Amino acid sequence: MNFLAHIYLSGEMDDLMVGNFIGDFVKGKKFENYSQQMVNGIKLHREIDWFTDNHQTVEKSKDRLWKKYRHYAGVIIDMFYDHFLAKDWAVYSRETLDDFTQKAYNVLLKKKAVLPQKAQHMLPYMIKNNWLLAYQHVEGIEKALQGMAKRTTFESNMEKAGDDLREDYELFGQEFHEFFPEIIDHTTNFKNNL
């Protein structure tokens, strides 16, 4: 799951969402700068990643890309799944995607001072280019993957993955919609036990 799904799965609590958003930027247990709810959000982020990485349906999606992209297949699937969440947003939320993303950006801007340096640096670009809303279009996913490919240490070829999305579009969409209700249930249970 990428940014949109992580934010969505956080629910209504701002600090939990901020923690979930910064989960990839916080290494180990460097939690001293964060409220307890943000720490819970970081833990939620890690739980979402663990559940996603170990889910049979997600494995099927990744296997289709493994030969071409190797360990970047998981990153690409995270982006593809965010696309299907954005595209089919009305299935999962009564709020419009535009309203949801604006609310998320406002919360993140209010908490910008406590975000890790890399997240602080990325946030203005994310908002300016409206990444979360752009994910609803294949072109938005392609642009995001092109940006990610430029930042990888090794050649990833992620910039070409839009072709794979188009080629097996229905199948990736079907796998996403099979998987997503399960992660909603899993994260709801996880949050209830925090």
Backbone as JSON, one array per atom type, in Angstrom:
{
  "sequence": "MNFLAHIYLSGEMDDLMVGNFIGDFVKGKKFENYSQQMVNGIKLHREIDWFTDNHQTVEKSKDRLWKKYRHYAGVIIDMFYDHFLAKDWAVYSRETLDDFTQKAYNVLLKKKAVLPQKAQHMLPYMIKNNWLLAYQHVEGIEKALQGMAKRTTFESNMEKAGDDLREDYELFGQEFHEFFPEIIDHTTNFKNNL",
  "N": [[0.84, -1.18, 0.0], [0.43, 2.24, -0.73], [0.81, 5.84, -0.16], [-1.92, 6.86, -0.28], [-3.63, 4.7, 0.48], [-2.56, 4.1, 3.01], [-3.15, 6.46, 4.42], [-5.94, 6.49, 4.21], [-6.61, 4.12, 5.59], [-6.08, 4.85, 8.16], [-8.22, 6.09, 9.35], [-10.19, 8.43, 11.26], [-8.55, 9.83, 13.08], [-6.27, 12.37, 13.54], [-3.48, 12.45, 14.45], [-2.87, 9.73, 14.41], [-3.07, 9.23, 11.7], [-1.0, 10.88, 10.73], [1.23, 9.61, 11.87], [1.03, 7.14, 10.56], [1.43, 8.0, 7.95], [4.13, 8.82, 8.05], [5.47, 6.48, 8.46], [7.36, 5.03, 6.83], [9.51, 6.69, 6.97], [10.55, 6.67, 9.47], [12.87, 5.01, 11.28], [13.49, 1.95, 12.99], [12.99, 2.27, 16.47], [12.71, 5.01, 16.89], [11.05, 6.99, 18.4], [10.81, 9.21, 20.01], [10.11, 11.88, 19.39], [7.42, 12.01, 18.96], [3.83, 12.02, 19.48], [1.79, 9.73, 21.44], [-0.3, 8.74, 19.86], [0.74, 9.19, 17.29], [2.9, 7.46, 17.36], [1.43, 5.09, 17.54], [0.34, 5.24, 15.0], [2.62, 4.87, 13.42], [3.18, 2.25, 14.11], [0.85, 1.09, 13.1], [1.26, 1.56, 10.37], [3.42, -0.15, 9.88], [2.19, -2.57, 10.44], [0.27, -2.67, 8.41], [1.98, -2.83, 6.19], [3.22, -5.3, 6.75], [1.0, -7.08, 6.69], [0.13, -6.72, 4.05], [2.43, -7.5, 2.58], [2.45, -10.19, 3.12], [0.21, -11.34, 2.1], [-1.78, -13.56, 0.24], [-3.18, -12.86, -2.16], [-1.99, -10.45, -2.91], [0.54, -11.43, -3.36], [0.09, -12.87, -5.74], [-0.33, -10.75, -7.52], [2.2, -9.49, -7.36], [3.85, -11.57, -8.28], [3.32, -11.61, -10.98], [4.79, -9.52, -11.9], [7.36, -9.98, -11.1], [9.52, -11.13, -12.62], [10.34, -9.1, -14.36], [10.84, -6.89, -12.67], [11.87, -7.62, -10.22], [12.77, -7.14, -6.83], [11.5, -4.7, -6.77], [8.94, -5.12, -7.52], [7.0, -5.28, -5.5], [6.82, -2.6, -4.63], [5.8, -1.43, -6.91], [3.32, -2.72, -7.11], [2.13, -1.7, -4.79], [1.71, 0.93, -5.67], [0.01, 0.46, -7.88], [-2.22, -0.58, -6.52], [-2.98, 1.63, -4.99], [-3.85, 3.18, -7.09], [-6.2, 1.82, -7.91], [-7.72, 2.1, -5.6], [-8.06, 4.89, -5.56], [-9.35, 5.29, -8.04], [-11.72, 3.83, -7.76], [-12.89, 5.01, -5.58], [-15.41, 5.74, -4.51], [-16.53, 3.35, -3.8], [-15.45, 2.76, -1.36], [-15.69, 4.99, 0.28], [-17.8, 7.62, 1.47], [-17.18, 10.22, 1.3], [-15.86, 12.61, -1.03], [-13.03, 11.95, -3.14], [-11.44, 14.16, -3.66], [-12.14, 15.94, -1.54], [-11.29, 14.38, 0.62], [-8.5, 14.15, 0.16], [-7.69, 16.83, 0.32], [-8.27, 17.39, 3.0], [-6.47, 15.6, 4.22], [-3.98, 16.67, 3.33], [-4.1, 19.16, 4.64], [-4.0, 18.4, 7.36], [-1.46, 17.21, 7.44], [0.14, 19.41, 6.78], [-0.31, 21.03, 9.03], [1.04, 19.56, 10.92], [3.59, 19.58, 10.05], [6.06, 20.43, 11.16], [6.84, 18.41, 12.94], [7.33, 16.28, 11.33], [9.58, 13.83, 9.92], [12.69, 14.87, 8.39], [12.97, 14.16, 5.61], [10.33, 13.66, 4.89], [9.22, 16.16, 5.37], [10.5, 17.57, 3.36], [9.46, 16.34, 1.07], [6.68, 16.77, 1.2], [5.66, 19.39, 0.2], [5.94, 19.03, -2.6], [4.3, 16.86, -3.02], [1.8, 17.95, -2.39], [1.65, 20.15, -4.17], [1.62, 18.85, -6.67], [-0.52, 17.29, -6.28], [-0.58, 14.48, -5.59], [-2.12, 12.4, -4.39], [-4.71, 12.65, -5.43], [-4.12, 12.48, -8.12], [-3.46, 9.82, -8.43], [-5.7, 8.45, -9.3], [-5.68, 8.26, -12.01], [-4.14, 6.44, -14.65], [-1.98, 7.69, -15.82], [-1.13, 9.35, -13.75], [-0.13, 7.51, -11.93], [1.93, 6.48, -13.48], [3.58, 8.74, -13.68], [4.32, 9.05, -10.99], [5.72, 6.64, -10.62], [7.82, 7.05, -12.41], [9.16, 9.15, -11.15], [9.95, 7.8, -8.81], [11.63, 5.87, -9.89], [13.81, 7.39, -10.69], [14.97, 7.91, -8.27], [15.92, 5.53, -7.27], [18.54, 3.38, -6.15], [19.59, 1.35, -7.71], [19.1, 0.25, -11.13], [15.76, 0.2, -11.86], [13.65, 0.1, -13.64], [11.07, 0.88, -13.16], [9.71, 2.94, -14.34], [8.57, 1.93, -16.59], [6.42, 0.43, -15.84], [3.77, 1.18, -16.1], [2.87, 0.18, -18.5], [2.54, -2.51, -17.92], [0.48, -2.35, -16.08], [-1.61, -1.45, -17.71], [-1.77, -3.62, -19.46], [-2.63, -5.85, -17.9], [-4.9, -4.87, -16.64], [-7.6, -5.35, -15.74], [-7.26, -7.67, -14.24], [-5.39, -6.9, -12.21], [-7.03, -5.01, -10.96], [-9.15, -6.61, -10.06], [-7.79, -8.23, -8.23], [-6.97, -6.3, -6.39], [-9.5, -5.45, -5.35], [-10.31, -7.77, -4.19], [-8.48, -8.06, -2.16], [-8.55, -5.62, -0.63], [-10.9, -5.23, 1.11], [-10.22, -7.07, 3.07], [-7.9, -6.05, 4.24], [-8.93, -3.76, 5.31], [-10.62, -4.81, 7.33], [-8.64, -6.09, 8.87], [-6.98, -3.94, 9.7], [-8.82, -2.42, 11.13], [-9.37, -4.12, 13.32], [-6.76, -4.18, 14.38], [-6.35, -1.47, 15.11], [-8.3, -1.23, 17.05], [-7.15, -2.62, 19.09], [-4.98, -1.2, 19.91]],
  "CA": [[0.0, 0.0, 0.0], [1.18, 3.49, -0.77], [0.32, 6.92, 0.69], [-3.38, 7.01, -0.21], [-4.21, 3.61, 1.28], [-2.13, 4.26, 4.4], [-3.92, 7.56, 5.02], [-7.33, 6.04, 4.3], [-6.75, 3.08, 6.62], [-5.88, 5.46, 9.48], [-9.48, 6.53, 9.94], [-10.46, 9.85, 11.52], [-7.66, 10.46, 14.06], [-5.2, 13.09, 12.83], [-2.13, 12.02, 14.82], [-2.71, 8.36, 13.93], [-2.83, 9.34, 10.26], [0.34, 11.44, 10.54], [2.17, 8.52, 12.17], [0.93, 6.16, 9.47], [2.05, 8.64, 6.79], [5.59, 8.9, 8.19], [5.98, 5.16, 8.83], [8.56, 4.64, 6.08], [10.59, 7.64, 7.24], [11.0, 6.46, 10.85], [13.57, 3.73, 11.39], [13.58, 1.35, 14.32], [12.06, 2.77, 17.5], [13.04, 6.42, 17.14], [9.71, 7.53, 18.59], [10.79, 10.22, 21.08], [9.55, 13.17, 18.96], [6.03, 11.84, 18.52], [2.77, 11.71, 20.45], [1.46, 8.29, 21.49], [-1.13, 8.41, 18.68], [1.64, 9.11, 16.14], [3.61, 6.18, 17.52], [0.46, 4.08, 17.13], [0.24, 5.33, 13.54], [3.82, 4.23, 12.86], [2.95, 0.8, 14.3], [-0.19, 0.73, 12.14], [1.93, 1.53, 9.07], [4.21, -1.38, 9.81], [1.24, -3.69, 10.39], [-0.29, -2.66, 7.05], [3.02, -3.36, 5.3], [3.39, -6.73, 7.03], [-0.19, -7.79, 6.2], [0.16, -6.64, 2.59], [3.55, -8.3, 2.06], [2.23, -11.61, 3.39], [-1.13, -11.72, 1.65], [-1.75, -14.43, -0.95], [-3.65, -12.15, -3.35], [-0.93, -9.5, -3.27], [1.61, -12.26, -3.93], [-0.27, -13.15, -7.14], [-0.06, -9.52, -8.26], [3.65, -9.3, -7.42], [4.45, -12.63, -9.1], [3.16, -11.26, -12.39], [5.8, -8.5, -12.23], [8.65, -10.33, -10.5], [10.56, -11.39, -13.61], [10.8, -7.82, -14.92], [11.18, -5.82, -11.72], [12.46, -8.22, -9.02], [12.26, -6.69, -5.53], [10.68, -3.51, -6.95], [7.57, -5.54, -7.85], [6.14, -4.91, -4.38], [6.63, -1.14, -4.67], [4.92, -1.16, -8.05], [1.97, -3.17, -6.74], [1.61, -0.69, -3.86], [1.22, 2.04, -6.49], [-1.16, -0.01, -8.64], [-3.35, -0.71, -5.62], [-3.43, 2.99, -4.71], [-4.61, 3.61, -8.26], [-7.55, 1.25, -7.89], [-8.43, 2.73, -4.5], [-8.45, 6.24, -6.01], [-10.3, 5.19, -9.16], [-12.99, 3.28, -7.27], [-12.99, 5.62, -4.27], [-16.8, 5.76, -4.04], [-16.84, 2.02, -3.23], [-14.9, 2.68, -0.01], [-15.89, 6.21, 1.06], [-18.89, 8.53, 1.09], [-16.53, 11.51, 1.05], [-15.2, 12.61, -2.34], [-11.57, 11.82, -3.08], [-10.88, 15.51, -3.6], [-12.29, 16.43, -0.16], [-10.45, 13.56, 1.49], [-7.08, 14.48, -0.03], [-7.46, 18.18, 0.85], [-8.24, 17.25, 4.46], [-5.2, 14.95, 4.57], [-2.9, 17.64, 3.14], [-4.19, 20.17, 5.71], [-3.51, 17.79, 8.6], [-0.01, 17.04, 7.32], [0.75, 20.75, 6.85], [-0.38, 21.48, 10.43], [2.01, 18.78, 11.7], [4.85, 19.54, 9.27], [7.25, 20.64, 12.01], [7.26, 17.17, 13.6], [7.62, 15.23, 10.34], [11.0, 13.63, 9.62], [13.22, 15.81, 7.4], [12.66, 13.73, 4.23], [8.88, 13.84, 4.7], [9.02, 17.61, 5.26], [10.98, 17.97, 2.04], [8.59, 15.76, 0.04], [5.29, 17.2, 1.33], [5.24, 20.45, -0.73], [5.83, 18.46, -3.95], [3.12, 16.0, -2.98], [0.61, 18.81, -2.42], [1.65, 20.93, -5.42], [1.26, 17.98, -7.79], [-1.72, 16.59, -5.84], [-0.33, 13.07, -5.86], [-3.19, 11.49, -3.95], [-5.81, 12.74, -6.41], [-3.59, 12.05, -9.42], [-3.38, 8.36, -8.47], [-6.88, 7.86, -9.93], [-5.4, 8.13, -13.45], [-2.95, 5.63, -14.93], [-0.89, 8.64, -16.08], [-0.64, 9.8, -12.45], [0.69, 6.42, -11.4], [3.16, 6.44, -14.29], [4.43, 9.87, -13.27], [4.87, 8.71, -9.67], [6.72, 5.58, -10.81], [8.99, 7.66, -13.06], [9.89, 9.86, -10.09], [10.56, 6.81, -7.92], [12.72, 5.22, -10.64], [14.96, 8.3, -10.66], [15.57, 7.93, -6.93], [16.41, 4.22, -6.84], [19.99, 3.2, -6.21], [19.86, 0.46, -8.84], [18.14, 0.4, -12.22], [14.53, -0.48, -11.45], [12.72, 0.05, -14.77], [9.7, 1.15, -12.7], [9.07, 3.9, -15.24], [7.89, 1.18, -17.65], [5.4, -0.43, -15.25], [2.44, 1.58, -16.57], [2.5, -0.75, -19.59], [2.07, -3.74, -17.27], [-0.82, -2.04, -15.5], [-2.58, -1.44, -18.81], [-1.88, -4.97, -20.05], [-3.42, -6.74, -17.02], [-5.66, -3.91, -15.85], [-8.76, -5.98, -15.07], [-6.76, -8.64, -13.26], [-4.88, -6.16, -11.05], [-8.19, -4.42, -10.29], [-9.86, -7.69, -9.38], [-6.98, -8.63, -7.07], [-7.08, -5.22, -5.39], [-10.82, -5.46, -4.7], [-10.36, -8.98, -3.37], [-7.6, -7.84, -1.02], [-8.74, -4.41, 0.17], [-11.8, -5.41, 2.26], [-9.54, -7.84, 4.12], [-6.98, -5.18, 4.99], [-9.79, -2.86, 6.11], [-10.98, -5.57, 8.54], [-7.43, -6.33, 9.67], [-6.53, -2.7, 10.35], [-9.84, -2.06, 12.12], [-9.07, -4.93, 14.5], [-5.47, -3.75, 14.92], [-6.55, -0.18, 15.76], [-9.11, -1.46, 18.26], [-6.29, -3.23, 20.13], [-3.82, -0.34, 20.22]],
  "C": [[0.88, 1.24, 0.0], [0.45, 4.58, 0.03], [-1.2, 6.97, 0.83], [-4.0, 5.94, 0.69], [-3.81, 3.75, 2.74], [-2.95, 5.34, 5.09], [-5.37, 7.13, 5.21], [-7.52, 5.06, 5.46], [-6.54, 3.61, 8.04], [-7.2, 5.83, 10.14], [-9.47, 8.02, 10.23], [-9.48, 10.55, 12.45], [-6.43, 11.06, 13.38], [-3.8, 12.57, 13.15], [-1.85, 10.58, 14.38], [-2.38, 8.37, 12.44], [-1.42, 9.88, 9.97], [1.39, 10.36, 10.79], [2.18, 7.47, 11.06], [1.61, 6.71, 8.21], [3.58, 8.6, 6.87], [6.24, 7.54, 8.45], [7.25, 4.74, 8.12], [9.76, 5.53, 6.38], [11.19, 7.46, 8.64], [11.6, 5.07, 10.96], [13.6, 3.24, 12.83], [12.53, 1.88, 15.27], [12.4, 4.2, 17.89], [11.74, 7.21, 17.28], [9.66, 8.76, 19.5], [10.16, 11.55, 20.68], [8.05, 13.14, 18.72], [5.08, 11.56, 19.67], [2.48, 10.21, 20.42], [0.62, 7.89, 20.29], [-0.28, 8.34, 17.41], [2.44, 7.82, 16.18], [2.69, 5.03, 17.12], [0.28, 4.06, 15.62], [1.43, 4.69, 12.85], [3.67, 2.7, 12.96], [1.9, 0.3, 13.32], [0.4, 0.62, 10.73], [2.68, 0.22, 8.88], [3.31, -2.62, 9.74], [0.61, -3.8, 9.0], [0.73, -3.25, 6.07], [3.19, -4.86, 5.49], [2.22, -7.53, 6.44], [-0.19, -7.85, 4.67], [1.23, -7.57, 2.02], [3.33, -9.8, 2.21], [0.86, -12.12, 2.92], [-1.06, -12.46, 0.32], [-2.16, -13.71, -2.23], [-2.61, -11.16, -3.84], [0.24, -10.25, -3.9], [1.34, -12.57, -5.41], [0.03, -11.93, -8.02], [1.45, -9.31, -8.44], [4.32, -10.32, -8.34], [4.39, -12.29, -10.58], [4.25, -10.27, -12.84], [7.22, -8.9, -11.85], [9.78, -10.46, -11.53], [11.18, -10.09, -14.14], [11.41, -6.89, -13.87], [11.82, -6.31, -10.42], [11.89, -7.6, -7.74], [11.49, -5.37, -5.62], [9.23, -3.86, -7.28], [6.59, -5.14, -6.74], [5.82, -3.42, -4.35], [5.64, -0.78, -5.77], [3.48, -1.57, -7.72], [1.34, -2.21, -5.73], [1.01, 0.49, -4.64], [-0.03, 1.64, -7.29], [-2.4, -0.08, -7.74], [-3.87, 0.67, -5.19], [-4.24, 3.54, -5.88], [-6.05, 3.09, -8.2], [-8.37, 1.8, -6.72], [-8.93, 4.11, -4.93], [-9.53, 6.18, -7.09], [-11.68, 4.76, -8.69], [-13.3, 3.8, -5.86], [-14.4, 5.52, -3.68], [-17.24, 4.41, -3.46], [-16.47, 2.0, -1.75], [-15.15, 3.91, 0.86], [-17.09, 7.01, 0.55], [-18.35, 9.92, 0.77], [-15.88, 11.49, -0.33], [-13.69, 12.48, -2.15], [-10.92, 13.19, -2.96], [-10.98, 16.07, -2.18], [-11.37, 15.69, 0.79], [-8.98, 13.97, 1.38], [-6.78, 15.87, 0.52], [-7.39, 18.15, 2.38], [-6.91, 16.64, 4.92], [-4.03, 15.92, 4.43], [-2.91, 18.69, 4.26], [-3.67, 19.64, 7.04], [-1.99, 17.68, 8.55], [0.71, 18.39, 7.38], [0.77, 21.27, 8.29], [0.7, 20.8, 11.28], [3.4, 18.76, 11.05], [6.1, 19.62, 10.13], [7.73, 19.36, 12.68], [7.57, 16.04, 12.61], [9.12, 15.05, 10.2], [11.42, 14.51, 8.44], [12.82, 15.42, 5.96], [11.18, 13.91, 3.92], [8.55, 15.33, 4.57], [9.4, 18.1, 3.87], [10.02, 17.53, 0.93], [7.2, 16.39, 0.02], [4.88, 18.32, 0.36], [5.07, 19.95, -2.17], [4.56, 17.61, -4.07], [1.84, 16.84, -3.13], [0.53, 19.57, -3.75], [1.18, 20.1, -6.61], [0.04, 17.11, -7.48], [-1.64, 15.09, -6.12], [-1.52, 12.18, -5.56], [-4.38, 11.49, -4.91], [-5.36, 12.21, -7.77], [-3.52, 10.53, -9.56], [-4.58, 7.72, -9.18], [-6.71, 7.65, -11.44], [-4.14, 7.3, -13.64], [-1.75, 6.55, -15.16], [-0.31, 9.18, -14.77], [0.24, 8.77, -11.79], [2.01, 6.33, -12.17], [4.12, 7.56, -13.89], [5.09, 9.59, -11.92], [5.97, 7.65, -9.8], [7.98, 6.11, -11.5], [9.83, 8.41, -12.03], [10.61, 8.9, -9.16], [11.76, 6.15, -8.61], [13.98, 6.08, -10.63], [15.7, 8.26, -9.33], [16.1, 6.58, -6.47], [17.92, 4.12, -7.03], [20.37, 2.37, -7.44], [18.82, 0.69, -9.92], [16.91, -0.45, -11.91], [13.58, -0.73, -12.61], [11.28, 0.33, -14.37], [8.96, 2.1, -13.63], [8.3, 3.21, -16.37], [6.67, 0.4, -17.15], [3.97, -0.04, -15.64], [1.94, 0.67, -17.68], [1.95, -2.05, -19.01], [0.7, -3.53, -16.64], [-1.9, -2.08, -16.59], [-2.84, -2.85, -19.35], [-2.78, -5.89, -19.22], [-4.33, -5.93, -16.1], [-6.8, -4.57, -15.06], [-8.31, -6.93, -13.97], [-6.21, -7.96, -12.01], [-6.04, -5.54, -10.26], [-8.96, -5.44, -9.49], [-9.11, -8.11, -8.12], [-7.02, -7.56, -5.98], [-8.4, -5.32, -4.63], [-11.06, -6.73, -3.88], [-9.6, -8.75, -2.05], [-8.08, -6.73, -0.08], [-9.75, -4.56, 1.31], [-11.15, -6.18, 3.4], [-8.58, -6.96, 4.92], [-7.77, -4.15, 5.8], [-10.17, -3.56, 7.42], [-9.78, -5.74, 9.46], [-7.0, -5.07, 10.4], [-7.54, -2.21, 11.37], [-9.6, -2.82, 13.42], [-7.78, -4.48, 15.18], [-5.64, -2.43, 15.69], [-7.35, -0.33, 17.06], [-8.29, -2.02, 19.41], [-5.07, -2.4, 20.47], [-3.93, 0.22, 21.63]]
}
